[in-house]
Amino acid sequence: MSVAVVHNSSDEGRKALGSALQQARATGTDLVVLHAYSGSPDPSSEAKEADAVEESIRASLSALGESEATWTLAAAQPDPDATTTLLALIEKSGAELLVVGSRHRSAVGKFLMGQSIQRLLLETPVPVLLVKS
Protein backbone atom coordinates (compact mmCIF):
# COMPACT_ATOMS: atom_id res chain seq x y z
CA MET A 1 0.00 0.00 0.00
CA SER A 2 1.04 3.59 -0.44
CA VAL A 3 0.18 7.24 -0.03
CA ALA A 4 -0.34 8.96 -3.38
CA VAL A 5 -0.02 12.69 -4.01
CA VAL A 6 -1.00 14.59 -7.14
CA HIS A 7 2.06 16.41 -8.50
CA ASN A 8 1.93 20.14 -9.03
CA SER A 9 4.90 22.51 -8.81
CA SER A 10 2.82 25.28 -7.20
CA ASP A 11 2.79 26.28 -3.52
CA GLU A 12 -0.27 24.12 -2.91
CA GLY A 13 1.45 21.21 -4.65
CA ARG A 14 4.50 21.54 -2.42
CA LYS A 15 2.32 21.65 0.70
CA ALA A 16 0.48 18.54 -0.48
CA LEU A 17 3.79 16.79 -1.14
CA GLY A 18 4.98 17.61 2.38
CA SER A 19 1.73 16.37 3.92
CA ALA A 20 1.82 13.19 1.83
CA LEU A 21 5.38 12.51 2.95
CA GLN A 22 4.32 12.94 6.59
CA GLN A 23 1.38 10.58 6.08
CA ALA A 24 3.58 7.97 4.38
CA ARG A 25 6.09 8.09 7.21
CA ALA A 26 3.39 7.98 9.90
CA THR A 27 1.79 4.90 8.34
CA GLY A 28 5.04 3.22 7.27
CA THR A 29 4.01 3.14 3.61
CA ASP A 30 5.54 4.23 0.33
CA LEU A 31 5.09 7.66 -1.21
CA VAL A 32 3.93 7.69 -4.83
CA VAL A 33 3.86 10.97 -6.74
CA LEU A 34 1.20 10.99 -9.47
CA HIS A 35 1.54 13.04 -12.63
CA ALA A 36 -0.40 13.24 -15.89
CA TYR A 37 1.87 14.34 -18.72
CA SER A 38 0.87 17.22 -20.99
CA GLY A 39 -0.28 14.90 -23.77
CA SER A 40 2.32 15.76 -26.40
CA PRO A 41 2.47 13.04 -29.07
CA ASP A 42 6.25 13.46 -29.41
CA PRO A 43 8.08 10.65 -27.47
CA SER A 44 11.15 12.84 -26.88
CA SER A 45 8.87 15.46 -25.38
CA GLU A 46 7.58 12.90 -22.85
CA ALA A 47 11.15 12.02 -21.82
CA LYS A 48 11.99 15.71 -21.32
CA GLU A 49 8.79 16.24 -19.35
CA ALA A 50 9.55 13.20 -17.16
CA ASP A 51 12.97 14.65 -16.34
CA ALA A 52 11.41 18.05 -15.58
CA VAL A 53 8.77 16.48 -13.33
CA GLU A 54 11.36 14.51 -11.38
CA GLU A 55 13.50 17.63 -10.99
CA SER A 56 10.46 19.59 -9.81
CA ILE A 57 9.69 16.92 -7.20
CA ARG A 58 13.31 16.90 -5.99
CA ALA A 59 13.30 20.71 -5.78
CA SER A 60 10.03 20.72 -3.83
CA LEU A 61 11.33 18.10 -1.39
CA SER A 62 14.59 20.03 -1.00
CA ALA A 63 12.63 23.23 -0.25
CA LEU A 64 10.77 21.26 2.43
CA GLY A 65 14.10 20.10 3.91
CA GLU A 66 13.41 16.55 2.72
CA SER A 67 16.04 16.05 0.02
CA GLU A 68 16.71 12.48 1.22
CA ALA A 69 13.06 11.38 1.09
CA THR A 70 12.27 8.29 -0.95
CA TRP A 71 9.43 8.30 -3.46
CA THR A 72 8.40 6.84 -6.77
CA LEU A 73 6.85 8.57 -9.74
CA ALA A 74 3.73 7.15 -11.38
CA ALA A 75 3.07 9.07 -14.57
CA ALA A 76 1.26 8.54 -17.85
CA GLN A 77 -0.05 10.33 -20.89
CA PRO A 78 -3.61 11.59 -20.32
CA ASP A 79 -6.06 9.26 -22.01
CA PRO A 80 -8.72 10.56 -22.51
CA ASP A 81 -8.05 13.30 -19.94
CA ALA A 82 -5.79 14.05 -16.98
CA THR A 83 -8.42 13.21 -14.35
CA THR A 84 -9.11 9.78 -15.84
CA THR A 85 -5.36 9.19 -16.01
CA LEU A 86 -4.87 10.18 -12.36
CA LEU A 87 -7.71 7.89 -11.30
CA ALA A 88 -6.04 5.00 -13.15
CA LEU A 89 -2.68 5.82 -11.54
CA ILE A 90 -4.29 5.86 -8.07
CA GLU A 91 -5.69 2.39 -8.66
CA LYS A 92 -2.45 1.08 -10.16
CA SER A 93 -0.36 2.46 -7.27
CA GLY A 94 -2.41 0.61 -4.66
CA ALA A 95 -2.79 3.86 -2.74
CA GLU A 96 -4.67 3.81 0.53
CA LEU A 97 -4.77 7.62 0.70
CA LEU A 98 -4.74 10.38 -1.90
CA VAL A 99 -3.30 13.80 -1.02
CA VAL A 100 -4.29 16.81 -3.14
CA GLY A 101 -3.27 20.45 -2.75
CA SER A 102 -5.78 23.26 -3.14
CA ARG A 103 -5.97 27.00 -2.78
CA HIS A 104 -8.71 29.58 -2.51
CA ARG A 105 -10.07 30.50 -5.92
CA SER A 106 -12.36 33.16 -7.27
CA ALA A 107 -15.78 32.13 -8.56
CA VAL A 108 -14.42 31.99 -12.13
CA GLY A 109 -11.40 29.98 -10.96
CA LYS A 110 -13.66 27.52 -9.19
CA PHE A 111 -15.68 27.08 -12.36
CA LEU A 112 -12.63 26.58 -14.59
CA MET A 113 -10.47 24.48 -12.27
CA GLY A 114 -12.97 23.02 -9.85
CA GLN A 115 -14.57 20.50 -12.18
CA SER A 116 -11.51 18.27 -12.56
CA ILE A 117 -10.67 18.39 -8.84
CA GLN A 118 -14.30 17.76 -7.93
CA ARG A 119 -14.41 14.77 -10.26
CA LEU A 120 -11.16 13.42 -8.81
CA LEU A 121 -12.48 13.80 -5.26
CA LEU A 122 -15.82 12.15 -6.08
CA GLU A 123 -14.52 9.27 -8.19
CA THR A 124 -11.40 8.18 -6.34
CA PRO A 125 -11.89 4.90 -4.46
CA VAL A 126 -9.65 5.94 -1.53
CA PRO A 127 -9.90 8.56 1.21
CA VAL A 128 -8.66 12.02 0.21
CA LEU A 129 -6.65 14.51 2.25
CA LEU A 130 -7.16 17.98 0.81
CA VAL A 131 -4.33 20.32 1.84
CA LYS A 132 -5.21 24.01 1.67
CA SER A 133 -2.53 26.61 1.14
VOTI-750632 format. One record per residue (C-alpha): residue number from 0; y, z, x. Coordinates in steps of 0.25 Angstrom, whole numbers, plus 5000, padded with zeros to 4 digits. Each point is the difference from the previous one (the first is absolute). Example, Ala and Ser with C-alpha at 12.3 -4.5 7.8 and 13.67 -1.06 7.14 Angstrom:
BEGIN
> nr,py,pz,px
> 0,4982,5031,5049 $
> 1,5014,4998,5006 $
END
This chain:
BEGIN
> nr,py,pz,px
> 0,5000,5000,5000 $
> 1,5014,4998,5004 $
> 2,5015,5002,4997 $
> 3,5007,4986,4998 $
> 4,5015,4998,5001 $
> 5,5007,4987,4996 $
> 6,5008,4995,5012 $
> 7,5015,4998,5000 $
> 8,5009,5001,5012 $
> 9,5011,5006,4991 $
> 10,5004,5015,5000 $
> 11,4991,5002,4988 $
> 12,4989,4993,5007 $
> 13,5001,5009,5012 $
> 14,5001,5013,4991 $
> 15,4987,4995,4993 $
> 16,4993,4997,5013 $
> 17,5003,5015,5005 $
> 18,4995,5006,4987 $
> 19,4988,4991,5000 $
> 20,4997,5005,5015 $
> 21,5002,5014,4995 $
> 22,4990,4998,4989 $
> 23,4990,4994,5008 $
> 24,5000,5011,5010 $
> 25,5000,5011,4990 $
> 26,4988,4993,4993 $
> 27,4993,4996,5013 $
> 28,5000,4985,4996 $
> 29,5004,4987,5006 $
> 30,5014,4994,4998 $
> 31,5000,4986,4996 $
> 32,5013,4992,4999 $
> 33,5000,4989,4990 $
> 34,5008,4987,5001 $
> 35,5001,4987,4992 $
> 36,5004,4989,5009 $
> 37,5012,4991,4996 $
> 38,4991,4989,4996 $
> 39,5003,4989,5010 $
> 40,4989,4990,5001 $
> 41,5002,4998,5015 $
> 42,4989,5008,5007 $
> 43,5008,5002,5013 $
> 44,5011,5006,4990 $
> 45,4990,5011,4995 $
> 46,4996,5004,5015 $
> 47,5015,5002,5003 $
> 48,5002,5008,4987 $
> 49,4988,5008,5003 $
> 50,5006,5004,5014 $
> 51,5013,5003,4994 $
> 52,4994,5009,4989 $
> 53,4992,5007,5010 $
> 54,5013,5002,5009 $
> 55,5007,5005,4988 $
> 56,4990,5010,4997 $
> 57,5000,5005,5014 $
> 58,5015,5001,5000 $
> 59,5000,5008,4987 $
> 60,4989,5009,5005 $
> 61,5008,5002,5013 $
> 62,5013,5003,4993 $
> 63,4992,5011,4992 $
> 64,4995,5006,5013 $
> 65,4986,4995,4998 $
> 66,4998,4989,5010 $
> 67,4986,5005,5003 $
> 68,4996,4999,4985 $
> 69,4987,4992,4997 $
> 70,5000,4990,4989 $
> 71,4994,4987,4996 $
> 72,5007,4988,4993 $
> 73,4995,4993,4988 $
> 74,5007,4988,4997 $
> 75,4998,4987,4993 $
> 76,5007,4987,4995 $
> 77,5005,5003,4986 $
> 78,4991,4993,4990 $
> 79,5005,4998,4989 $
> 80,5011,5010,5003 $
> 81,5003,5012,5009 $
> 82,4997,5011,4989 $
> 83,4986,4994,4998 $
> 84,4998,4999,5015 $
> 85,5004,5015,5002 $
> 86,4991,5004,4988 $
> 87,4988,4992,5007 $
> 88,5003,5007,5013 $
> 89,5000,5014,4994 $
> 90,4987,4997,4994 $
> 91,4994,4994,5013 $
> 92,5006,5012,5009 $
> 93,4992,5010,4991 $
> 94,5013,5008,4999 $
> 95,5000,5013,4992 $
> 96,5015,5001,5000 $
> 97,5012,4989,5000 $
> 98,5013,5004,5006 $
> 99,5012,4991,4996 $
> 100,5015,5002,5004 $
> 101,5011,4998,4990 $
> 102,5015,5002,4999 $
> 103,5010,5001,4989 $
> 104,5004,4986,4995 $
> 105,5011,4995,4991 $
> 106,4996,4995,4986 $
> 107,4999,4985,5005 $
> 108,4992,5005,5012 $
> 109,4990,5007,4991 $
> 110,4998,4988,4992 $
> 111,4998,4991,5012 $
> 112,4992,5009,5009 $
> 113,4994,5010,4990 $
> 114,4990,4990,4994 $
> 115,4991,4999,5012 $
> 116,5001,5015,5003 $
> 117,4997,5003,4986 $
> 118,4988,4991,4999 $
> 119,4995,5006,5013 $
> 120,5001,5014,4995 $
> 121,4994,4997,4987 $
> 122,4988,4991,5005 $
> 123,4996,5008,5012 $
> 124,4987,5007,4998 $
> 125,5004,5012,5009 $
> 126,5010,5011,4999 $
> 127,5014,4996,5005 $
> 128,5010,5008,5008 $
> 129,5014,4994,4998 $
> 130,5009,5004,5012 $
> 131,5015,5000,4996 $
> 132,5010,4998,5011 $
END
